[in-house]
C-alpha cells in the first residue's frame, strides 16, 4: 500500500474517532438529512453539527445538496456506509448480549466460539497483573 493511501485511510479513522461524527454518519445511512434534522437526532446544537459535517465533507465522507437555503447531507458512497455499519456492528459484539444486528437479521451467534480471547477464563490476556 502506498504511504499516501495509508495516510488517507488514517484520516478516515481520525474522522471516525468522534462520537458525534459517528452518530451523524449513522443517521445518514440510507437517507439524506438537513443540518437541523441531524442536530435533533444527535442532540447537539446546529452550529456544532455544522462544524462536524464540514470536517466529514473535507474528508470526503459526506456530500451536500443545496435546496434553497437548506443544505442536505448524505454519505459520499456505499463504502462509507459499509465502514460505519461494520464499526457499529463490531462495537455491538463487545457486550455480553446477542448483537442487535444478529437479532434483526435472524442470525444466531456461534455459541461454541468465544467472542474475544480476553474473556476466555484462564487466558493470559484476561489476567490482571
Secondary structure in CASP SS format (residue, H / E / C, confidence):
PFRMAT SS
TARGET T0000
AUTHOR 0000-0000-0000
METHOD secondary structure of the structure
MODEL  1
X C 1.00
X C 1.00
X H 1.00
X H 1.00
X H 1.00
X H 1.00
X H 1.00
X H 1.00
X H 1.00
X H 1.00
X H 1.00
X H 1.00
X H 1.00
X H 1.00
X H 1.00
X C 1.00
X C 1.00
X C 1.00
X H 1.00
X H 1.00
X H 1.00
X H 1.00
X H 1.00
X H 1.00
X H 1.00
X H 1.00
X H 1.00
X C 1.00
X C 1.00
X C 1.00
X C 1.00
X C 1.00
X E 1.00
X E 1.00
X H 1.00
X H 1.00
X H 1.00
X H 1.00
X H 1.00
X H 1.00
X H 1.00
X H 1.00
X C 1.00
X C 1.00
X C 1.00
X H 1.00
X H 1.00
X H 1.00
X H 1.00
X H 1.00
X H 1.00
X H 1.00
X H 1.00
X H 1.00
X H 1.00
X H 1.00
X H 1.00
X H 1.00
X C 1.00
X C 1.00
X C 1.00
X E 1.00
X E 1.00
X E 1.00
X E 1.00
X E 1.00
X E 1.00
X C 1.00
X C 1.00
X E 1.00
X E 1.00
X E 1.00
X E 1.00
X E 1.00
X E 1.00
X C 1.00
X C 1.00
X H 1.00
X H 1.00
X H 1.00
X H 1.00
X H 1.00
X H 1.00
X H 1.00
X H 1.00
X H 1.00
X H 1.00
X H 1.00
X H 1.00
X H 1.00
X H 1.00
X H 1.00
X C 1.00
X C 1.00
X C 1.00
X C 1.00
X C 1.00
X C 1.00
X C 1.00
X H 1.00
X H 1.00
X H 1.00
X H 1.00
X H 1.00
X H 1.00
X C 1.00
X C 1.00
X C 1.00
X C 1.00
X C 1.00
X C 1.00
X C 1.00
X C 1.00
X C 1.00
X C 1.00
X C 1.00
X H 1.00
X H 1.00
X H 1.00
X C 1.00
X C 1.00
X C 1.00
X C 1.00
X H 1.00
X H 1.00
X H 1.00
X C 1.00
X C 1.00
X C 1.00
END
